[in-house]
Amino acid sequence: MAQAQANGLTIEYDITGPADGETVLLIMGLGAQMTRWPQGFLDELAGRGLRVIRFDNRDVGLTSKIDDAGPPDVAAILTALSEGRAPPVAYTLSDMAADAVALLDALDIDRAHIVGASLGGMVAQLVAADHPHRTLSLTSIMSTTGNRSLPPPTAEAIAVLNNRGPDPREDLEGYLDHAAKGAAVVGSPGYPQDQDDLRRRLRSDVARSYHPVGFQRQYAAAMASPDRRPKLGTITAPTVVIHGAQDPLVPLAGGKDTAENIPGAELLVIEGMGHDVPPGLFAAIADGIHKAVERARAMSA
């Protein structure tokens, strides 16, 4: 892994695949480290001739933390939103999109295929909307538009999001038990993950970095994000929207709304998929991303 100075941050990243391949930039979701893009998934993309970059978003993993901002004041954020005022947040999803573009700058990459999952999909949408000259294609995975009228998560899924479990520095096994149960609640019912492998990856992520307040600040950034539909309507990059038919955290309606609001977007619904990227779906999701890549190639031919 390596680091780059970008947008005032030190950003941790790594690269998989051929040096002469077209660049795919992967943006991970809420509070999740870049390791949530597993190596096997990177290899699937690299096997299609793509150069794949994953990175830690601000406030998670080994990228700079915004700790001077302190924890978010959720009550103040909700009050501001109800009154139509700008919420008091440390940063916005647009700031996170600017981080992604700045990383491309630091790596001397002019344009890339932008891919995001969950909150990372929201950020990827903003890269495509606000930085069209840097975006070859867009793939938005298990994400949504910010449309407040869409169906909410299931009660069980929102409980997973809001209850982070024991502090692993005090009770590692309790934390792993809680996290594994939560992964089962939001994960893909048609593609259950091996529990031993899941616990190994969770343990590795905790050892790499544990920074729950970063999760809270990213959550606040998503809460404060306005409806993106007006911006989605301006996206010109070829777009594929991938969504699980059984996603309990971001229901399928979010993916449909995304595709309906991006001109020419293609919606790929995967049966048996929830809100994760399990090994059994590496190839299918990589195929969807490659479809966006191929559409971009056809447009430039």
C-alpha positions in Angstrom: 0.0 0.0 0.0 1.0 3.6 -0.5 0.1 7.1 0.5 -0.6 10.3 -1.5 -1.0 14.0 -0.4 -4.4 15.1 -1.8 -6.9 17.8 -0.8 -5.0 18.5 2.4 -5.1 14.9 3.4 -2.8 11.9 3.5 -4.7 9.3 1.6 -3.9 5.6 1.8 -4.4 3.7 -1.4 -3.2 0.7 -3.4 -3.2 -0.4 -7.0 -4.0 -3.8 -8.6 -3.8 -4.7 -12.2 -1.8 -3.9 -15.4 0.0 -0.5 -15.4 -1.4 0.2 -18.9 -5.0 -0.7 -18.1 -7.8 1.8 -17.9 -8.1 3.1 -14.3 -11.1 2.1 -12.1 -11.4 4.1 -8.9 -13.2 2.3 -6.1 -14.9 4.3 -3.4 -16.0 2.4 -0.3 -19.1 3.1 1.9 -20.0 4.4 5.3 -17.2 4.0 7.9 -15.6 1.1 5.9 -12.0 0.8 5.0 -10.7 0.1 1.5 -10.1 -3.5 2.6 -13.9 -4.0 2.2 -13.1 -4.2 -1.5 -11.5 -7.7 -1.1 -8.4 -8.7 -3.0 -10.4 -11.4 -4.8 -12.8 -8.7 -6.2 -9.8 -6.6 -7.3 -8.4 -9.6 -9.1 -11.7 -10.1 -10.9 -11.4 -6.5 -12.3 -7.7 -6.8 -13.0 -8.4 -10.0 -14.9 -10.5 -7.9 -17.3 -7.4 -5.7 -18.0 -8.3 -2.9 -15.7 -6.0 -1.0 -13.3 -7.8 -0.8 -10.0 -7.3 1.8 -7.3 -8.9 1.5 -3.9 -8.4 4.0 -1.1 -9.4 4.8 2.5 -11.9 7.7 2.6 -11.2 10.6 5.0 -11.8 9.7 8.6 -11.3 5.9 8.2 -8.5 3.4 7.8 -5.1 4.9 7.4 -6.2 8.1 5.7 -6.2 11.4 7.7 -8.7 11.8 10.4 -10.7 15.0 10.9 -10.6 14.8 14.7 -10.3 18.5 15.3 -14.0 18.7 14.3 -15.1 16.4 17.2 -18.1 14.1 17.1 -21.2 15.4 15.2 -24.1 17.0 17.0 -26.9 14.9 15.6 -29.7 17.0 17.3 -28.3 20.2 15.8 -28.0 18.6 12.4 -31.7 17.4 12.5 -32.8 20.8 13.7 -31.0 22.7 11.0 -32.4 20.3 8.3 -36.0 20.8 9.6 -35.5 24.6 9.5 -33.9 24.6 6.0 -30.5 25.7 7.3 -27.1 24.3 6.4 -26.4 21.6 8.9 -23.3 21.9 11.2 -21.1 19.0 9.8 -17.4 18.6 9.6 -17.5 18.0 5.9 -19.9 17.0 3.1 -20.2 14.2 0.5 -19.0 16.8 -2.0 -15.8 17.2 0.0 -15.3 13.4 -0.1 -15.9 13.5 -3.9 -13.2 16.2 -4.1 -10.9 13.9 -2.2 -11.3 11.2 -4.8 -10.6 13.7 -7.6 -7.6 15.0 -5.8 -6.2 11.5 -5.4 -6.4 11.2 -9.2 -4.5 14.4 -9.5 -1.8 13.2 -7.1 -1.5 10.0 -9.1 -1.4 12.0 -12.4 -4.5 10.3 -13.7 -6.6 12.4 -16.1 -9.8 10.4 -16.2 -11.1 7.2 -14.5 -14.0 4.8 -14.3 -15.7 5.8 -11.0 -17.2 3.1 -8.9 -18.8 3.5 -5.5 -20.7 1.3 -3.0 -23.4 2.5 -0.6 -22.3 5.9 0.7 -19.4 5.5 -1.7 -21.9 5.3 -4.5 -23.3 8.7 -3.4 -19.8 10.1 -3.5 -19.2 8.5 -6.9 -22.4 10.1 -8.2 -21.1 13.5 -7.1 -17.7 12.9 -8.8 -19.6 12.1 -12.1 -21.9 15.1 -11.7 -19.4 17.7 -10.4 -16.3 16.5 -12.2 -17.5 15.2 -15.6 -14.2 15.8 -17.3 -12.6 13.3 -14.9 -15.2 10.6 -15.2 -15.0 8.0 -18.0 -18.0 6.0 -16.6 -20.0 5.6 -13.4 -21.0 2.5 -11.6 -23.2 3.1 -8.5 -23.6 0.0 -6.4 -26.3 -0.5 -3.6 -26.7 3.3 -3.3 -29.5 5.8 -3.6 -30.3 9.4 -4.6 -31.1 11.3 -1.4 -34.8 11.3 -2.3 -36.4 11.5 1.2 -39.6 9.8 -0.1 -38.0 6.5 -0.8 -38.6 3.4 1.4 -36.4 3.3 4.5 -34.2 0.5 5.7 -35.8 -2.4 7.5 -35.9 -2.0 11.3 -33.3 -4.8 11.7 -30.9 -3.2 9.2 -31.1 0.3 10.7 -30.4 -1.3 14.1 -27.2 -2.8 12.7 -26.2 0.7 11.4 -26.9 2.4 14.7 -25.6 -0.2 17.2 -21.9 -0.7 16.6 -21.5 -3.2 19.4 -18.7 -3.5 22.0 -15.5 -1.6 21.8 -13.1 -4.2 20.3 -10.2 -2.7 22.3 -12.1 -3.9 25.4 -14.0 -7.0 24.1 -12.7 -8.1 20.8 -14.6 -11.4 20.6 -17.8 -9.6 21.6 -17.3 -7.1 18.9 -16.6 -9.8 16.3 -19.8 -11.7 17.4 -21.8 -8.5 17.1 -20.3 -7.5 13.7 -20.8 -11.0 12.2 -24.4 -11.0 13.3 -24.9 -7.6 11.7 -23.2 -8.7 8.5 -25.7 -11.6 8.3 -28.7 -9.2 8.8 -27.7 -6.8 5.9 -25.8 -9.3 3.8 -26.8 -11.3 0.7 -29.2 -14.1 1.6 -28.4 -15.9 -1.7 -24.6 -15.7 -1.1 -23.9 -16.2 2.6 -20.3 -15.6 3.6 -18.1 -18.1 5.3 -18.1 -17.2 9.0 -14.5 -18.1 9.6 -13.4 -15.9 6.7 -15.7 -13.1 7.7 -14.4 -13.1 11.3 -10.8 -13.2 10.0 -11.4 -10.1 7.9 -13.2 -8.3 10.6 -10.3 -9.0 13.0 -7.8 -7.8 10.4 -9.8 -4.6 9.9 -9.9 -3.8 13.6 -6.1 -4.4 13.8 -5.6 -2.1 10.8 -7.7 0.8 12.2 -10.6 1.3 14.6 -12.0 4.9 14.5 -15.8 5.0 15.3 -16.0 8.8 15.4 -15.0 8.8 11.7 -18.0 6.6 11.0 -20.2 9.1 12.9 -18.9 12.1 10.9 -19.4 10.3 7.6 -22.9 9.4 8.7 -23.5 13.1 9.5 -22.2 14.0 6.0 -24.8 11.6 4.5 -27.6 13.0 6.7 -26.8 16.5 5.6 -26.6 15.6 1.9 -29.3 17.2 -0.2 -31.4 15.3 -2.7 -29.0 14.5 -5.5 -31.6 14.0 -8.2 -31.1 17.4 -9.8 -27.4 16.7 -10.1 -27.9 13.2 -11.3 -29.8 14.6 -14.3 -26.7 16.4 -15.4 -24.5 13.2 -15.6 -23.2 12.5 -19.1 -20.9 9.5 -18.3 -22.2 6.0 -19.3 -23.7 4.6 -16.1 -24.5 1.2 -14.7 -26.5 1.0 -11.5 -26.0 -2.3 -9.6 -28.4 -3.2 -6.8 -29.4 -6.3 -4.8 -33.0 -7.4 -5.0 -32.9 -8.2 -1.3 -31.0 -5.2 0.1 -32.5 -4.4 3.5 -30.3 -1.3 4.2 -30.7 0.6 1.0 -33.9 -1.0 -0.6 -34.0 -1.7 -4.3 -36.1 1.4 -4.8 -33.0 3.5 -4.2 -31.2 1.8 -7.1 -34.2 2.2 -9.3 -34.4 5.9 -8.4 -30.8 6.3 -9.2 -31.1 4.7 -12.6 -34.2 6.6 -13.4 -32.6 10.0 -12.7 -29.3 9.5 -14.6 -29.8 9.9 -18.4 -29.2 6.6 -20.2 -28.3 4.6 -17.0 -28.7 0.8 -17.1 -30.0 -0.9 -14.0 -28.6 -4.3 -13.1 -30.7 -6.0 -10.3 -29.0 -9.1 -8.8 -31.2 -11.7 -7.2 -30.0 -12.9 -3.8 -27.8 -9.9 -3.2 -28.2 -7.8 -0.1 -25.9 -5.0 1.1 -22.5 -6.4 0.7 -20.0 -7.6 -1.9 -19.7 -11.4 -1.1 -17.3 -13.7 -2.9 -20.1 -15.4 -4.7 -20.9 -12.1 -6.5 -17.4 -10.9 -7.3 -17.8 -11.9 -10.9 -21.3 -10.6 -11.4 -20.5 -7.2 -9.9 -17.2 -7.0 -11.9 -19.2 -7.8 -15.0 -21.5 -4.8 -14.3 -18.5 -2.5 -13.9 -16.9 -3.8 -17.0 -20.2 -3.1 -18.9 -19.9 0.5 -17.9 -16.3 0.5 -19.1 -17.3 -1.0 -22.4 -20.0 1.6 -22.9 -17.5 4.3 -22.3 -15.2 2.8 -24.9 -18.0 2.6 -27.4 -18.8 6.3 -26.9 -15.2 7.3 -27.5 -14.6 5.1 -30.5 
